[in-house]
């Protein structure tokens, strides 16, 4: 289908949702000839929403107050860059120690437990409901709404990497600025050396999959 896109449709904006979404977005870009900035993969947008929901539930705050993200592949090699995760201007893990009302927070803030929840919640939903289409539909609707606000909106979605964090020619998720024009910019926050290594590993995992394909 991608190879048959007319020259008139190449100026359209495309959101790739089907899994494996990062690989599908990469193949679409390569085959269709559509400009890379006009293709947005849903990436880790849903993973990020689940992460923020879990953190908010633990700290008993509104999820909109939580600035936390899932980077990399929408899959097993994704990770949480805790060094840039914040709430109220402080590191998330410090929030419990700064709150005067101990009844409002769970002081046992376990990063591993939160990461495991983020990684396995999709599988739990499939086990109970049979699929996760409600959540992904909601996240795509939110993405479309953000696009049509005509404002530059920071979102953790997937696009082609072109040298960021030493990564090139692979689609994965970091923060992007999204507008009706598509991807208009990327945000590259300072990560720890360990986090950069995890992002590069995620890129390698995806490249290994792509290397097995004939595009």
Backbone torsions as a table, in degrees:
resi	resn	phi	psi	omega
1	UNK	NA	-45.0	-177.3
2	UNK	-59.4	-36.2	-177.1
3	UNK	-71.8	-14.4	-176.7
4	UNK	-102.5	9.0	179.1
5	UNK	-65.5	129.3	-177.4
6	UNK	-72.6	161.6	-179.7
7	UNK	-63.4	-23.7	179.9
8	UNK	-76.5	-25.2	-178.2
9	UNK	-88.5	-6.5	-176.4
10	UNK	-73.2	-11.1	175.6
11	UNK	-92.5	-0.7	179.2
12	UNK	-75.9	167.5	178.0
13	UNK	-104.5	131.4	-175.4
14	UNK	-119.7	132.5	175.1
15	UNK	-111.2	120.1	-179.7
16	UNK	-97.0	126.2	-174.9
17	UNK	-119.4	-36.3	-174.0
18	UNK	-58.8	141.0	177.1
19	UNK	-86.5	150.0	-2.5
20	UNK	-73.7	109.0	-165.3
21	UNK	-60.7	-38.2	-178.2
22	UNK	-66.8	-42.7	178.6
23	UNK	-69.1	-41.1	179.7
24	UNK	-62.0	-41.5	178.8
25	UNK	-65.1	-40.3	179.2
26	UNK	-62.1	-48.7	-179.5
27	UNK	-62.4	-41.7	179.5
28	UNK	-58.9	-44.4	179.2
29	UNK	-62.0	-44.0	-175.8
30	UNK	-68.8	-36.9	-173.5
31	UNK	-88.7	-36.1	-172.3
32	UNK	-80.0	-29.4	-174.2
33	UNK	82.2	1.7	176.5
34	UNK	-68.6	139.9	179.8
35	UNK	-56.9	138.9	-176.6
36	UNK	-57.3	-32.5	-178.4
37	UNK	-77.4	-3.6	178.6
38	UNK	-101.7	5.0	-179.2
39	UNK	-120.2	122.5	-179.2
40	UNK	-120.3	122.1	173.2
41	UNK	-88.9	139.0	179.7
42	UNK	-62.4	-24.4	169.4
43	UNK	50.9	-132.1	-177.0
44	UNK	-98.0	22.8	179.2
45	UNK	-59.0	-45.5	179.9
46	UNK	-70.0	-39.4	177.0
47	UNK	-59.6	-41.6	-180.0
48	UNK	-64.2	-40.7	178.6
49	UNK	-63.3	-40.9	178.5
50	UNK	-67.0	-38.5	177.3
51	UNK	-61.4	-49.2	-178.8
52	UNK	-62.6	-37.8	179.2
53	UNK	-63.6	-42.3	-179.8
54	UNK	-67.4	-42.9	178.2
55	UNK	-62.9	-44.1	-179.6
56	UNK	-62.7	-39.0	178.7
57	UNK	-65.5	-39.2	179.8
58	UNK	-67.5	-42.0	-176.4
59	UNK	-93.3	-2.7	177.6
60	UNK	56.6	51.5	175.9
61	UNK	-131.3	167.8	176.2
62	UNK	-67.5	133.4	-179.4
63	UNK	-57.1	-25.8	179.3
64	UNK	-68.6	-14.1	178.5
65	UNK	-86.5	-7.7	-175.5
66	UNK	-98.2	123.0	174.6
67	UNK	-106.6	92.4	-179.5
68	UNK	-141.9	153.7	-170.0
69	UNK	-143.6	156.4	169.6
70	UNK	-115.2	124.7	-178.1
71	UNK	-106.7	160.6	170.7
72	UNK	94.8	-146.9	-179.2
73	UNK	-69.3	146.7	166.1
74	UNK	-82.2	82.4	-173.7
75	UNK	171.7	-160.0	-170.2
76	UNK	-65.3	-25.0	-177.0
77	UNK	-91.9	6.4	177.0
78	UNK	-67.8	161.9	-179.4
79	UNK	-154.5	165.0	178.1
80	UNK	-104.3	116.9	175.3
81	UNK	-80.1	84.9	-174.0
82	UNK	-60.9	-24.5	-176.6
83	UNK	-63.4	-21.5	-178.6
84	UNK	-113.1	8.8	179.9
85	UNK	-88.3	129.1	-173.9
86	UNK	-141.1	161.0	168.7
87	UNK	-145.7	129.8	-178.6
88	UNK	54.3	36.5	175.2
89	UNK	78.2	10.3	179.9
90	UNK	-130.8	162.1	176.1
91	UNK	-59.1	138.2	-175.4
92	UNK	-57.5	-40.7	-177.7
93	UNK	-68.2	-15.7	178.8
94	UNK	-89.5	-11.6	-173.6
95	UNK	-59.1	-43.2	-177.5
96	UNK	-61.2	-34.2	-178.1
97	UNK	-77.7	-15.8	-178.3
98	UNK	-100.4	-9.9	-179.5
99	UNK	-82.9	127.1	-176.9
100	UNK	-75.9	-24.0	179.4
101	UNK	-103.2	100.7	-176.3
102	UNK	-65.9	-17.8	179.3
103	UNK	-71.8	-13.8	-175.7
104	UNK	-92.5	-5.1	-178.1
105	UNK	-137.2	154.0	169.9
106	UNK	-91.6	109.4	-174.1
107	UNK	-69.8	-13.1	177.6
108	UNK	-89.5	71.4	-179.0
109	UNK	-81.8	103.3	-173.5
110	UNK	-105.8	107.5	-178.5
111	UNK	-61.5	-41.4	-178.6
112	UNK	-63.4	-39.8	179.7
113	UNK	-65.7	-41.3	179.5
114	UNK	-66.7	-41.8	178.1
115	UNK	-62.3	-43.0	179.8
116	UNK	-63.2	-38.9	177.1
117	UNK	-61.9	-46.4	179.9
118	UNK	-60.3	-40.1	-176.6
119	UNK	-73.1	-33.8	-171.1
120	UNK	-105.7	-8.0	-175.0
121	UNK	-62.9	-35.5	178.0
122	UNK	-61.3	-44.2	178.6
123	UNK	-63.7	-37.6	178.2
124	UNK	-65.6	-37.9	178.9
125	UNK	-66.6	-42.4	178.2
126	UNK	-61.6	-40.4	-179.8
127	UNK	-62.3	-37.2	-174.6
128	UNK	-91.7	-36.2	-175.5
129	UNK	-109.7	-15.6	179.9
130	UNK	96.1	-16.6	-179.6
131	UNK	-169.8	167.1	178.9
132	UNK	-114.0	24.4	-172.3
133	UNK	-66.9	-25.9	178.9
134	UNK	-65.3	-44.9	-177.6
135	UNK	-66.8	-45.4	-178.9
136	UNK	-67.7	-35.5	177.0
137	UNK	-61.7	-42.5	179.2
138	UNK	-64.4	-41.2	-178.6
139	UNK	-68.1	-36.8	178.1
140	UNK	-69.0	-40.4	176.1
141	UNK	-60.0	-40.2	177.7
142	UNK	-64.3	-41.1	178.6
143	UNK	-62.9	-45.0	179.3
144	UNK	-63.0	-41.3	178.4
145	UNK	-61.1	-43.2	178.5
146	UNK	-62.4	-38.7	179.2
147	UNK	-63.2	-43.2	-174.5
148	UNK	-83.3	-0.2	172.7
149	UNK	-72.6	-13.3	-179.6
150	UNK	64.5	21.4	175.6
151	UNK	-113.0	153.4	176.1
152	UNK	-76.4	109.2	-172.4
153	UNK	-111.1	124.2	176.1
154	UNK	-74.6	124.1	179.4
155	UNK	-140.9	147.5	174.7
156	UNK	-90.0	92.3	177.9
157	UNK	-127.0	179.0	-174.7
158	UNK	-106.8	137.7	172.0
159	UNK	-151.1	177.8	-178.5
160	UNK	-70.0	130.9	176.5
161	UNK	-86.7	134.5	-179.4
162	UNK	-131.5	62.1	175.7
163	UNK	102.2	-11.6	179.9
164	UNK	-64.3	130.7	-178.7
165	UNK	56.8	27.9	179.5
166	UNK	73.5	21.2	-176.5
167	UNK	-115.7	135.3	-177.8
168	UNK	-142.4	147.6	172.2
169	UNK	60.1	48.7	173.1
170	UNK	-158.0	148.3	-179.3
171	UNK	-99.7	124.7	173.2
172	UNK	-155.7	179.8	-170.9
173	UNK	-103.6	126.4	164.4
174	UNK	-140.5	175.1	178.1
175	UNK	-65.4	135.5	177.4
176	UNK	-127.7	157.3	169.9
177	UNK	-97.7	119.7	-175.6
178	UNK	-112.8	138.0	179.3
179	UNK	-146.4	179.1	176.2
180	UNK	-59.7	-16.4	177.2
181	UNK	-84.9	-6.8	-178.0
182	UNK	106.0	-140.3	176.6
183	UNK	-80.9	112.9	-178.2
184	UNK	-106.2	-3.3	178.1
185	UNK	178.8	161.0	175.2
186	UNK	-119.2	149.4	176.5
187	UNK	-109.6	125.4	-176.6
188	UNK	-119.6	77.6	-180.0
189	UNK	-62.8	154.6	177.0
190	UNK	-66.6	124.5	177.7
191	UNK	-111.6	160.1	174.3
192	UNK	-71.8	163.5	177.9
193	UNK	-58.9	-38.0	179.7
194	UNK	-65.1	-40.0	-179.4
195	UNK	-69.4	-39.5	176.3
196	UNK	-61.3	-41.2	178.9
197	UNK	-62.6	-39.3	178.0
198	UNK	-65.8	-39.3	178.6
199	UNK	-66.7	-42.0	178.0
200	UNK	-65.5	-35.4	176.5
201	UNK	-65.6	-40.2	177.8
202	UNK	-61.0	-41.0	177.1
203	UNK	-62.1	-41.1	179.9
204	UNK	-64.0	-41.1	178.9
205	UNK	-58.2	-44.2	-179.6
206	UNK	-69.1	-40.8	179.5
207	UNK	-64.3	-34.9	177.8
208	UNK	-63.3	-36.8	176.9
209	UNK	-68.3	-46.8	-178.4
210	UNK	-62.0	-34.9	-178.6
211	UNK	-63.5	-20.6	-179.8
212	UNK	-87.0	-1.8	-175.7
213	UNK	-104.8	155.7	172.4
214	UNK	-106.2	109.5	-176.9
215	UNK	-109.4	NA	NA
